[in-house]
């Protein structure tokens, strides 16, 4: 399909390194299957020397967490004028910070669970129990706790009883200094991928997620057999369109580029609620974006090869 050669960046030093390496391997294989020459590079101290000494036509960022999604690696590629697939550095930063992304959704008139953001220092300075009591009084129960930044549901936990809050808070804070606490909405969990096409962004079929333990946490995400997926999701045509519209609105209002994946909960009334958006969706054997691509009767290699060509003319 193409005689381009690209570097796929994966690995890095985030908590999601292993997942990123798996994504990088699968993406590299998919690109090779459509004729792209691929080098798999780790995002390490040798990266800049590699870019200077053996400059690829383009870079595809398959990093998860940390510098791969918060705009840091993208900033370096921009400084070096290296074409790359994915969202630019400034929009990465907006999407990476979950409270910022949620606030953008509210400004766009979209639904997202009510939330509170609590830095670690708040508990020390104001008293942990008093803060937790105020939290429950404000948002009620159940609650979803997660780090305000990061992915793969690391540190995320549902709290149905106030007695579980202290340990859940400690778990979330082990992955960052600030916790995002949301009202937990019961409903159908879906992920909707968006890819930019010649006529603008388009939503891929929604993927429905049913975790065996009820929570789509890190283990459920990356252990085969612990979660059942439906691609496309078992939704009415009207609800599926509403979920797709939500993902498109997130992609556009945050200024995302090439590819994104929006996670949402559809409540009992068929209303989708934005949870978070990912600028570097997982591409492993159990990841959601490849399922959506397949459900759209498309090939992962062809989709990303098209993005590579687009990156070269930007």
C-alpha positions as CSV (number, residue, x, y, z in Angstrom):
1,X,0.0,0.0,0.0
2,X,2.9,2.4,0.7
3,X,6.6,2.5,0.6
4,X,6.8,4.7,3.7
5,X,8.9,3.8,6.7
6,X,7.8,4.8,10.1
7,X,9.0,4.5,13.7
8,X,6.4,3.1,16.1
9,X,7.1,4.5,19.6
10,X,6.1,2.3,22.5
11,X,7.2,1.3,25.9
12,X,8.4,4.3,27.9
13,X,8.5,4.5,31.7
14,X,4.9,4.9,32.7
15,X,2.9,2.4,34.7
16,X,1.4,1.3,31.3
17,X,4.7,0.3,29.8
18,X,3.8,-3.4,29.2
19,X,0.5,-2.5,27.6
20,X,2.2,0.0,25.4
21,X,4.8,-2.6,24.2
22,X,1.9,-4.9,23.3
23,X,0.2,-2.1,21.4
24,X,3.4,-1.3,19.6
25,X,3.9,-4.9,18.5
26,X,0.4,-5.3,17.2
27,X,0.4,-1.9,15.4
28,X,3.8,-2.7,13.8
29,X,2.5,-6.0,12.5
30,X,-0.6,-4.4,11.1
31,X,1.4,-1.7,9.3
32,X,3.8,-4.3,7.9
33,X,0.8,-6.2,6.5
34,X,-0.1,-3.2,4.3
35,X,3.5,-2.6,3.1
36,X,4.8,-0.1,5.6
37,X,8.4,-0.5,6.7
38,X,8.4,-0.3,10.5
39,X,11.0,0.2,13.2
40,X,9.9,-0.4,16.8
41,X,11.5,2.2,19.0
42,X,11.3,2.5,22.8
43,X,10.7,6.0,24.1
44,X,14.0,6.2,26.0
45,X,17.2,8.3,26.3
46,X,18.3,7.1,22.8
47,X,15.2,8.4,21.1
48,X,16.5,11.8,20.0
49,X,19.8,10.4,18.7
50,X,17.7,7.9,16.6
51,X,15.5,10.7,15.2
52,X,18.6,12.7,14.3
53,X,20.6,9.8,12.9
54,X,17.9,7.7,11.1
55,X,15.0,10.0,10.6
56,X,11.8,8.2,9.7
57,X,9.2,9.5,7.3
58,X,6.8,9.7,10.3
59,X,6.3,8.5,13.8
60,X,3.3,6.8,15.2
61,X,2.9,7.2,19.0
62,X,1.7,4.0,20.6
63,X,2.6,5.1,24.2
64,X,0.1,4.9,27.0
65,X,0.2,7.1,30.1
66,X,2.7,9.7,31.1
67,X,4.8,11.4,28.4
68,X,3.1,9.5,25.6
69,X,-0.3,11.1,26.3
70,X,0.3,14.3,28.2
71,X,1.9,16.0,25.3
72,X,5.5,15.7,26.3
73,X,6.7,13.4,23.5
74,X,4.5,15.2,21.0
75,X,6.2,18.5,22.0
76,X,9.7,17.0,21.3
77,X,8.5,15.7,17.9
78,X,7.1,19.2,17.1
79,X,10.4,20.8,18.1
80,X,12.3,18.5,15.7
81,X,9.7,18.9,12.9
82,X,9.1,15.2,12.8
83,X,5.7,14.3,11.3
84,X,3.6,12.1,13.6
85,X,0.3,10.5,13.9
86,X,-1.9,11.7,16.7
87,X,-3.1,14.7,18.6
88,X,-0.9,17.7,19.0
89,X,0.8,18.5,22.3
90,X,-1.5,21.2,23.5
91,X,-4.7,19.2,22.9
92,X,-3.0,16.1,24.5
93,X,-2.6,18.1,27.7
94,X,-6.3,19.1,27.8
95,X,-7.4,15.5,27.2
96,X,-4.9,14.0,29.6
97,X,-6.2,15.9,32.6
98,X,-9.6,14.3,33.2
99,X,-11.2,17.2,35.1
100,X,-10.2,19.6,32.3
101,X,-11.7,17.3,29.7
102,X,-14.9,17.0,31.7
103,X,-15.2,20.7,32.1
104,X,-14.9,21.1,28.3
105,X,-17.7,18.6,27.9
106,X,-19.9,20.6,30.3
107,X,-19.1,23.8,28.3
108,X,-20.1,21.9,25.1
109,X,-23.5,21.1,26.7
110,X,-22.8,17.4,27.1
111,X,-23.5,15.0,30.0
112,X,-20.8,13.9,32.4
113,X,-21.1,12.6,36.0
114,X,-20.8,15.4,38.6
115,X,-17.4,15.4,40.2
116,X,-15.0,16.8,42.8
117,X,-11.2,17.0,42.5
118,X,-9.2,16.5,45.7
119,X,-5.4,17.0,45.9
120,X,-3.6,14.8,48.4
121,X,-2.6,17.8,50.5
122,X,-6.3,18.6,51.1
123,X,-6.7,15.6,53.4
124,X,-3.6,16.4,55.4
125,X,-4.4,20.1,55.8
126,X,-8.2,19.9,56.4
127,X,-8.5,16.4,58.0
128,X,-9.2,13.3,56.0
129,X,-12.4,12.2,57.6
130,X,-14.0,15.7,57.5
131,X,-13.2,15.9,53.8
132,X,-14.6,12.4,53.1
133,X,-17.8,13.2,55.0
134,X,-18.3,16.4,52.9
135,X,-17.6,14.4,49.8
136,X,-20.4,11.9,50.5
137,X,-22.7,14.7,51.5
138,X,-22.1,16.4,48.2
139,X,-22.1,13.6,45.7
140,X,-23.8,10.7,47.5
141,X,-23.0,7.1,47.0
142,X,-21.9,5.1,45.0
143,X,-18.8,6.9,43.8
144,X,-16.1,6.3,41.3
145,X,-12.5,7.2,42.4
146,X,-9.6,7.5,40.0
147,X,-6.4,9.5,39.5
148,X,-7.1,12.8,37.8
149,X,-4.6,11.8,35.1
150,X,-3.6,8.4,33.6
151,X,-5.2,5.5,31.9
152,X,-5.9,1.8,31.9
153,X,-8.1,2.3,34.9
154,X,-5.1,2.1,37.2
155,X,-6.1,3.2,40.7
156,X,-9.8,3.3,39.8
157,X,-12.4,1.9,42.1
158,X,-16.1,2.0,42.8
159,X,-17.1,2.8,46.3
160,X,-20.6,1.8,47.4
161,X,-20.2,2.2,51.2
162,X,-18.5,5.2,52.9
163,X,-16.3,2.8,54.9
164,X,-14.5,1.9,51.7
165,X,-13.5,5.5,50.9
166,X,-10.2,5.7,52.8
167,X,-8.7,2.6,51.2
168,X,-10.0,3.6,47.7
169,X,-8.5,7.1,48.2
170,X,-5.1,5.6,49.1
171,X,-5.3,3.4,46.0
172,X,-6.0,6.3,43.7
173,X,-3.3,8.4,45.3
174,X,-0.7,5.7,44.7
175,X,-0.9,6.7,41.0
176,X,-0.9,10.5,41.4
177,X,-1.2,13.4,43.7
178,X,-4.8,14.2,42.9
179,X,-8.0,12.2,42.9
180,X,-11.1,12.6,40.7
181,X,-14.2,11.6,42.5
182,X,-17.4,11.1,40.3
183,X,-20.9,10.1,40.9
184,X,-21.1,6.5,39.8
185,X,-23.8,6.0,37.1
186,X,-25.2,2.5,36.6
187,X,-25.7,1.6,33.0
188,X,-24.1,0.2,29.9
189,X,-20.4,0.9,29.4
190,X,-19.2,1.7,25.9
191,X,-16.2,2.9,24.1
192,X,-16.5,4.8,20.9
193,X,-13.4,5.3,18.6
194,X,-13.2,8.3,16.3
195,X,-10.9,8.5,13.3
196,X,-10.3,11.4,11.0
197,X,-11.3,10.8,7.5
198,X,-11.2,12.9,4.2
199,X,-14.5,14.5,5.2
200,X,-13.7,15.0,8.9
201,X,-13.9,12.9,12.0
202,X,-16.1,9.8,12.0
203,X,-17.3,7.7,14.8
204,X,-16.6,3.9,14.6
205,X,-19.2,1.4,15.9
206,X,-19.5,1.6,19.7
207,X,-18.0,-1.4,21.6
208,X,-20.0,-2.6,24.6
209,X,-18.1,-3.7,27.7
210,X,-19.3,-6.3,30.2
211,X,-16.7,-7.1,32.9
212,X,-17.2,-10.3,34.8
213,X,-16.6,-8.6,38.1
214,X,-18.8,-5.6,37.1
215,X,-15.9,-3.2,36.9
216,X,-13.7,-2.7,33.9
217,X,-10.5,-2.3,35.8
218,X,-6.9,-2.9,34.7
219,X,-7.1,-6.6,35.2
220,X,-10.4,-6.9,33.3
221,X,-8.9,-4.8,30.5
222,X,-5.8,-6.8,29.8
223,X,-6.6,-10.3,30.9
224,X,-8.3,-12.4,28.1
225,X,-11.6,-14.0,29.2
226,X,-12.4,-11.6,32.1
227,X,-14.5,-9.3,30.0
228,X,-17.1,-9.8,27.3
229,X,-17.2,-7.3,24.4
230,X,-19.9,-6.7,21.8
231,X,-18.8,-4.9,18.7
232,X,-21.0,-3.3,17.6
233,X,-22.7,-2.6,20.9
234,X,-26.1,-4.0,21.6
235,X,-27.8,-0.7,21.4
236,X,-30.8,0.8,19.5
237,X,-29.8,2.7,16.4
238,X,-30.9,5.9,18.1
239,X,-28.8,5.3,21.2
240,X,-25.8,4.2,19.1
241,X,-26.0,7.4,17.2
242,X,-26.2,9.4,20.4
243,X,-23.1,7.7,21.7
244,X,-21.2,8.3,18.4
245,X,-22.3,12.0,18.5
246,X,-20.9,12.3,22.1
247,X,-17.5,10.9,21.0
248,X,-17.4,13.2,18.0
249,X,-18.2,16.2,20.2
250,X,-15.4,15.2,22.6
251,X,-12.9,14.7,19.7
252,X,-13.8,18.1,18.2
253,X,-14.3,20.2,21.3
254,X,-10.9,19.1,22.7
255,X,-9.2,19.7,19.4
256,X,-8.1,16.1,19.0
257,X,-6.5,14.7,15.8
258,X,-6.3,11.5,13.8
259,X,-7.7,9.1,16.4
260,X,-9.3,9.1,19.8
261,X,-11.5,6.8,22.0
262,X,-14.2,8.1,24.3
263,X,-15.4,6.1,27.2
264,X,-19.0,6.6,28.3
265,X,-21.8,5.2,30.4
266,X,-25.3,5.0,28.9
267,X,-27.9,5.4,31.6
268,X,-31.3,3.7,31.8
269,X,-32.9,6.5,29.7
270,X,-30.4,6.0,26.9
271,X,-28.4,9.1,27.6
272,X,-24.6,8.7,27.2
273,X,-22.4,10.3,29.9
274,X,-18.8,11.2,29.0
275,X,-16.2,9.6,31.3
276,X,-12.9,10.3,29.7
277,X,-11.1,10.4,26.3
278,X,-7.9,8.7,25.2
279,X,-5.6,10.2,22.6
280,X,-3.5,7.0,22.3
281,X,-6.0,4.1,22.5
282,X,-4.8,0.7,23.3
283,X,-4.1,-1.6,20.4
284,X,-3.6,-4.9,22.2
285,X,-5.4,-8.2,21.6
286,X,-8.0,-7.1,24.2
287,X,-8.2,-3.4,23.3
288,X,-11.3,-1.7,22.1
289,X,-10.2,0.4,19.1
290,X,-9.1,-2.6,17.0
291,X,-12.5,-4.2,17.7
292,X,-14.3,-1.1,16.5
293,X,-12.2,-1.0,13.4
294,X,-13.0,-4.6,12.6
295,X,-16.7,-3.9,13.3
296,X,-16.5,-1.2,10.7
297,X,-15.1,-3.7,8.2
298,X,-11.8,-1.9,8.1
299,X,-8.2,-2.9,8.7
300,X,-6.1,-1.5,11.5
301,X,-3.1,-1.3,9.2
302,X,-5.0,0.6,6.5
303,X,-6.5,3.0,9.0
304,X,-3.1,3.9,10.5
305,X,-1.4,4.0,7.1
306,X,-3.9,6.6,6.0
307,X,-3.2,8.6,9.1
308,X,0.5,8.4,8.3
309,X,-0.1,9.8,4.9
310,X,-2.1,12.6,6.4
311,X,0.6,13.5,8.9
312,X,3.1,14.0,6.0
313,X,1.0,16.7,4.4
314,X,0.2,18.7,7.5
